Amino acid sequence: MICFNELERAEALASLPGWCHDAERDAIAREFEFRDFVAAFSFMTAVAIHAEKADHHPEWSNIYNKVSILLTTHDADGLTSKDAALADVITRLASSF
């Protein structure tokens, strides 16, 4: 897997509302807020199912109704199309909670 160049990164971010680039990690990150803990945890469960199928797992944390997610491709040492694809799925899933 090859990391995105600057143009590819910019194009990916333009199509992923709310996600920002973490230059230090060459990753993308976003925080999601839900009505309560159950909704946040249900969202995380849905993401986990998709992540496992894609064999691409997020770095994340949860505090009550907030879920923070960071995506980077560890074996490529940076941002790749796998991250953009999972971010797109995550964004779509979040809208259903």
N, C-alpha and C positions, 0 to 999 in steps of 0.2 A: 504494500500500500504506500502510495506517495503522498506526501503532505501537500496541501494547497499552497500555491504561490499567492502573492498579495492580491492579484486581480480575482482569482478564484475565491479567496477568502472574502473579499468585499462583495462579490456576487452572491455568495452563500448567505452572508449576513443580511443583505438586502431582502432576501426572500424569507428570512426568519425573524418576524417582528418580536421585539422584546429581548432578543439574545444579544449579548455583547462579546467582544473579543477580549480575552485575557492574554495579553501579549507575553507576560512572564511565563505562562504555561503553554502558549500556543494552543489555546482552547477556546471554547465558547461557553458562556454561562448565562443562567437566568434564574430568577426567583419567582415562584408561583405562590399565590395566596388563595386559600379556599375558605369556605364558610366555617369549617371546624376541623378537628383532628381526624374524624372518621372520613371526611371527604378527601383530606390530604393523603391519608394512608391508603385509601381506595385508589386514588390516582397513582401512588407509588406502586401499588400492586399491578395495576394495568401496565405501567411503564416496564416493570420488571418482566412481565410476560413477553412483551415485545423485544426487550433488550436481550433476553435469553435466546429467543428465536433468531435474532440477528447476531448472536455471539459478540455483542458489543455492550458493555456495561457502564453505566454512568457513575461518576463520583457524586454523591449527594448527601444531604442532611435534611432532617425534619425537626422543626420546633413547632409544636401545636398545629397551627393551620398553614404553616409556611414550609415549602419544599425548595431548597436550593440545589441546583443541578449544574455540574461542570462536565463537559464532554471533550475528550481528546483521545486520540488513538495512541495508546502507550507503545505498541510495537513499531509505530512509525515516528514516534517522538514529536507528534504535533497533530494539527487539525487536518482531517481527511473527509472524503465524501461519506464515510461511515458516520461521522459525527453529524454532518448536515442532515443526512437521512434520518437518523434517530431524533435529532432536534425537531424535525418536521413532524414526525409521529408524536412526539411528546407534546408539541404545541397543539396539535389536533385533539389529542386525548384530554388535555387540560380544559378545553372548551366544553367537554361533556360532563364536567364535575362542577 
